[in-house]
Amino acid sequence: MSNIREVAKLAGVSVATVSRALSHPEKVSQASIDKVMKAIEQTNYKPNMLARNFRSTRSYSIVVLVPEISNPFFALLIRSIEIHAQAKGYSVLLGDTQDSQEREKSYIDLVETHLADGIIQLRPHTAEYPVHANPQFPYINLCGTEDTPGKCIRIDNVKACKAMVNYLLDLGHKRIGLITGLKGNPHTIDRLRGYREALEESGIKFDQKYIAEGEYTIWSGVNAADQLCELDELPTAIVCMNDEMAIGALQSFKAHGLRIPDDISVTGFDNIDYSSYCDPPLTTIAQPAEEMGKIAVDSLIKLIEGGALTHEEHVLDYEFITRKSTAAPSNGD
C-alpha cells in the first residue's frame, strides 16, 4: 500500500505540503494541490481518515440527498460526486430521502451534530427550506431551477425544453404532445413553461388534450402514452420530460402499432445511458452530470473550509443530441 512519502516524492513537494493539502487546502497553492491530487490518484494513496478525524473537528464526509435512488440520472451525478469527493479526501454518505422532508431533516442533523460536514441536495426546492435559515450551513443544491433559493447548480430547464419543441417545429410538426413529470415539481413547472413558450411564439395554440401527466418513471411513460393513444387525432410528436418516460412511451406506441419516428416522433431529457440503446435511439437533452458533480464537490468543500463562493449559482450549458427517434411528419401534418 502506498504512503504519504511516495505521494510527496511523485508530486515533487514535501510530506508537510501533502498533509496540508489534505487537511488545510486553503493554506496551499492551487498548483501544489493539483500536483498532490494527481499523485494521490496515480499511487492510489488512501489517507488515514480515522487518525485525521481525531485531530480535526471535521468528519471529512459529505451527505448526498437523493429523492429517488433508482433514477438513472441521479446515478450519473452520484458517480461524479463520489469520484471528485474521494480525490479531495472526503467520503460520501448517501441518503435516500424518498421525497420526504422529514427524512431529509434526519440527514441534516448529521451535519448539525458534526457527523458530516455538508450536504449536496439533488431535489430542487422553491419553498422555504430549513437549511436556508442559516446562510453558513454548508449546502449546495445540484438540481435547482431558477426559483431555487440558496446556492445551486443547474441548467436552464425552460430554455432546454423550449429548444426541443422548436426542433420539432422546425421538422414540420404542429401537433406536439407533452408527457410531464410529477405535478408541482419545479423541473416540471420549468419544462412545461418552455413547451408553452415555444408553441406560443410559433403561433400554435396550447391544447390541454395533448398533455399527459407522468411521474418521471418508465411505467408512468407507458400509461401517459396509452392515454394519448385514445385521442381521435394523435400528436405527430411527443416531448417527454425525462428519458425514462420517453422509453416507456416508445414501448406503448409500438404496442399500439405505431412506427417510431414514421408515425410519431419521441424525445427525452437527461441522456441516461439507456437512451442511446433503446429502439430507436432517443433524441434527448444531455445534462452535464460530470461537470455538475465536480462543481458541487468543489463548492461544498470551499464552504466547509470557511471560504466564500464567487458564484452563488452556476447555470451550465446543456447538449442537444439528435438520434433516430425523431423525423419530419410522414404526411406533412
Secondary structure, DSSP 8 states (H G I E B T S, - for coil): ---HHHHHHHHTS-HHHHHHHHH-GGGS-HHHHHHHHHHHHHHT----HHHHHHTSS---EEEEEES-TT-HHHHHHHHHHHHHHHHTT-EEEEEE-TT-HHHHHHHHHHHHTTSSSEEEE-S---S--GGGG-TTS-EEESS--TT--SSEEEE-HHHHHHHHHHHHHHHT---EEEEE-STT-HHHHHHHHHHHHHHHHTT----GGGEEE--SSHHHHHHHHHHHTTSSS--SEEEESSHHHHHHHHHHHHHTT--TTTT-EEE-SB--GGGGTSSS--BEEE--HHHHHHHHHHHHHHHHTT---S-SEEEE--EEE--TT----TT--
